[in-house]
């Protein structure tokens, strides 16, 4: 098996481009869905989520390592938001 190095953040769209995911590839690794508030039609209280800003929320976290909490989680969400901003500006 060949070792590969991934970027810290990956953004994935499903083939029909109706859903977007944010993937953090270094510990603590996780996958979450990005929900844009103008398209918001889900009850966020059914999910674990982190509100990033007034435009999007990250929901449905799947943690591959021990989940981050507190300040560490807030820093991860801010960093993920930065990665998403760069992706959307290209």
Order of alpha helices (4+ residues) and beta strands (2+ residues): beta-beta-beta-beta-beta-alpha
